[in-house]
Amino acid sequence: MKLACVVHRFGADIAGGSEAHCRAIAERLAERHEVTVLTTTATNHITWANEYAAGESRVGRLRVRRFPVARQRSLHRFAELSEVAFSRSASAEDEAGWFRENGPETPALLDYLREHGRTFDRILFWSFRYFQTFFGLPLVKDRAVLVPTAEDDPVMRFDSLGPFFSLPAGFVFLTLEEQALVARRADRPLAPSCVIGSGLDPAPSSPRARPSGLDVAPPFALYLGRIDPNKGCGTLLRHYIRYASEAASPVSLVMAGPANMPVPDHPRIRCLGYIDEATRIWLLSRASLLIVPSPYESLSMVLLEAWNHAVPALVNGRCEVLEGQSLRANGALWYRTYDEFAACLEYVFRHPDTARRLGRQGQAYIDREYRWPHVVGTLDAFLGSLATRAEAV
Amino acid sequence: MAPAAVKPEDRVSVADLMQEIEERVRGDRRSRLLARGGPREYEDKDVFATVDAALRRALEGRDPDVLLLPDLVGDDHDWRLQTHLTFASHRGAIGPLIIWVKRRVVLPLVRWLHEYNLENFRRQERVNRLLFTCVEELAIQNAKLTKELQDRRIAGLQEATTRTEGKAPEGIG
């Protein structure tokens, strides 16, 4: 098949979750199909400033076609538009304005889809919330497959999403909860879909020696990823500091990732900043527990990584996706309130044998559901079975 | 080396484990509330569990965007918090200039104050939505209980009537 993958940013140096998902899927699909990535010249997800050169290039087996961003995002303007669009009185124009300002605004990519869209058998679009998907997908809806990466956040309440989710010829979801969420918001029964999540290779064996300069000793609870209020880190820090003041022998909290918010100076909190891959593997293989405090997720890759290393987890139970994954894997506990957070932490550290079993059950879940051959096989069969409306006519 | 798989007999059920932890947390919370002079009704742990379940159902199970109560309260404009700024002027020709000054000169100077208030308005909006959801959940429960009571009364009356009609009057036969 001739496939196109449309995504807002693309490159080995791009850290975003949906971008990494798109790249990993596109590279594997390219082993069997002719795949073109249609993307932008942006690397910065805040400003969308043009940094890559526009035009066509090859990345391994992939043909990559980059389109310039017409204008950078104004954060103040975006914040004002968000307040309007997230209010219950927003009009369809307010919502369309939000998608335009969210960007990255790439009219040339839309022109390309208009002119050349029909030359592809299937066009996969990542993330409904970005310009190229919201405005581009309707142009090629008969062959469009949407990978929504939807989270239960205020954007999902936009009225314009009801008709939008009725457009694609197919959907690829990351979890069952995401599938149910999109089905609730769509005006009509959803087009055919599959749930694939993402793939992982078996965890590499952990280095025995601690990476030089890393001043961390087990046991510790680990937070891995961007330290950001939107990821639930404010609540995590408040809960942890209270727990540390009340518990008899609190375990340390290690936070590894770039910080977008102040982290309090606390004797039991270690904030490592950006870490390299070797340190990441060492931390994952030595952690007693991974904490995932995010209230919004369509799929938590870091949770899958922890299970890949047989590490149990404690997740935010207000996020349906995290709770659903924890139940299916039998690999994580969850909390909604501080009391539950503290009780779960205490349980894990007082019952190390049970905690180890939770981690191993998580790992067995990864082996069942998230190995690349299984994920790509499911997706490939789905794309093959999906008759485009154009073919059907 | 990968850790050994968990044998079927050693498997841990997260659902069971969480039920155990949540029950313990609920018990501790009830004791704490009673110790601080909370409602005496909570001395009955079944009452406490029912209240806990009802409030959780409201907070977690209901969609605050799809409720009857906000529709009945009336025009959104009269009661809903408006967190976004609107720039307007009633002055004809120089109106656009005034709006430009407000947006480009005044707003940057007071943005810090706007953003501080905005966060608090968002919290208040969230509390309002949660309260609406709780009130509606309680109204639904009340309606269901009222209906159940009425159904039982009607069933009781019908049973009594059937019994009376089936019984032969005295002195006949």
Interface residues (C-beta under 8 A of the other chain):
Chain A: H76 E80 E83 V84 S87 R88 S89 R157 P202 A203 S205 A310 R318 S326 L327 A329 N330 G331 A332 L333 W334 R336 T337 D339 E340 A343 C344 Y347 T354 R356 R357 L358 G359 R360 Q361 Q363 A364
Chain B: M1 A2 P3 A4 A5 V6 D10 R11 V12 S13 V14 A15 L17 M18 I21 E22 R24 V25 D28 R29 E60 D65 D76 H77 R80 Q82 T83 H84 L85 R111 L118
